[in-house]
C-alpha cells in the first residue's frame, strides 16, 4: 500500500486516503482479501490522526471496496472485473458531475472544455 498525504491539498486527508486506496484496488494493486494495515498503524506511519484514517476506512467500506471482520481487521472486497469497472465509472461520474457544474459556472462550452482536457491530459 503506497499512500502520499499532502497537507497543502484542499482535499481532506480522509478523502485523499479514500481516493488513493480505491484507485489501488480498482487498478488491481491490492488484490481481493488483502488485509489493510490497522488504522493506528496507518495513522502512525503517515503521522496523522487516527480520525481521518477511520473515516476513510468507513467510506471505503460503504462504497464496497473493503469489508471488516471484528477482531481481525479490514480486507479488500473480492470484486469481479465488471464490478471494479462499475465502481471506477461510478467514482468518475460523481467527480465529473461536480466539476462540470464548476466549468459551466465559468462559462466554458463543451468544446472548450474538451479542448482543455485534450491539451492537459498527458501533462
C-alpha positions in Angstrom: 0.0 0.0 0.0 1.5 3.3 -1.2 -0.1 6.4 0.3 1.1 10.0 0.0 -0.7 12.7 2.0 -0.5 16.3 1.1 -1.0 18.7 3.9 -1.3 21.6 1.4 -4.1 20.0 -0.6 -7.7 21.4 -0.5 -8.9 17.8 -0.1 -9.4 16.5 3.4 -7.0 13.8 4.5 -9.7 11.1 4.7 -10.6 11.9 1.1 -7.0 11.6 -0.1 -6.8 8.2 1.6 -10.1 7.1 0.1 -9.1 8.1 -3.4 -5.7 6.6 -3.3 -6.8 3.3 -1.8 -9.8 2.9 -4.0 -7.6 3.7 -7.1 -5.1 1.0 -6.0 -8.0 -1.5 -5.6 -9.5 -0.6 -9.0 -6.1 -0.9 -10.7 -5.5 -4.3 -9.1 -2.6 -3.2 -7.0 -4.4 -4.6 -3.9 -5.9 -8.0 -4.5 -9.1 -9.5 -3.1 -8.9 -10.3 0.6 -5.7 -8.3 1.1 -5.5 -7.2 4.7 -5.2 -3.5 5.1 -2.9 -2.3 7.9 -4.6 -1.4 11.2 -5.9 2.2 11.4 -3.5 3.1 14.2 -0.5 1.8 12.2 -1.5 3.8 9.1 -2.0 6.9 11.2 1.4 6.5 12.9 3.2 5.8 9.6 1.6 8.8 7.9 2.0 11.0 11.0 -1.7 11.9 11.0 -4.6 11.5 13.4 -6.5 8.2 13.7 -9.7 10.0 12.9 -9.2 10.6 9.1 -7.9 7.1 8.7 -11.0 5.7 10.4 -13.2 7.9 8.2 -11.5 6.7 5.1 -11.9 3.1 6.1 -15.6 3.7 6.8 -16.1 5.3 3.4 -14.2 2.5 1.7 -16.5 0.0 3.4 -19.7 2.0 2.5 -18.5 2.1 -1.1 -17.9 -1.7 -1.1 -14.2 -1.6 -1.6 -13.4 -3.2 1.7 -15.1 -5.3 4.4 -14.2 -5.7 8.0 -14.1 -8.7 10.4 -14.4 -7.8 14.0 -11.1 -8.6 15.8 -9.3 -9.4 12.5 -9.2 -6.2 10.5 -10.3 -4.8 7.2 -9.8 -6.6 3.9 -10.2 -5.8 0.2 -13.5 -6.9 -1.1 -13.5 -9.7 -3.7 -14.7 -7.8 -6.7 -15.1 -9.2 -10.2 -13.5 -7.1 -13.1 -17.0 -5.9 -14.1 -17.7 -4.7 -10.6 -14.4 -2.9 -10.5 -15.2 -1.2 -13.8 -18.6 -0.2 -12.5 -17.1 1.2 -9.3 -14.5 3.1 -11.3 -17.2 4.6 -13.6 -19.3 5.5 -10.6 -16.4 7.4 -8.9 -15.5 9.2 -12.2 -19.1 10.1 -12.9 -19.6 11.6 -9.5 -16.5 13.7 -9.8 -17.2 14.8 -13.3 -20.7 16.0 -12.4 -19.3 18.2 -9.7 -16.5 19.5 -12.0 -18.9 20.2 -14.9 -21.1 22.4 -12.7 -18.0 24.4 -11.9 -16.9 24.7 -15.5 -20.4 25.7 -16.6 -20.3 28.4 -14.0 -17.1 29.7 -15.6 -19.0 29.9 -18.9 -17.0 27.1 -20.7 -18.6 25.4 -23.7 -18.3 21.7 -24.1 -15.9 22.2 -27.0 -13.7 24.5 -24.9 -13.7 22.0 -22.0 -12.9 19.1 -24.3 -10.1 21.1 -25.9 -8.6 21.9 -22.5 -8.9 18.3 -21.4 -7.1 17.0 -24.6 -4.4 19.6 -24.1 -3.8 18.8 -20.5 -4.4 15.0 -20.3 -0.8 13.9 -20.9 0.8 16.5 -18.8 
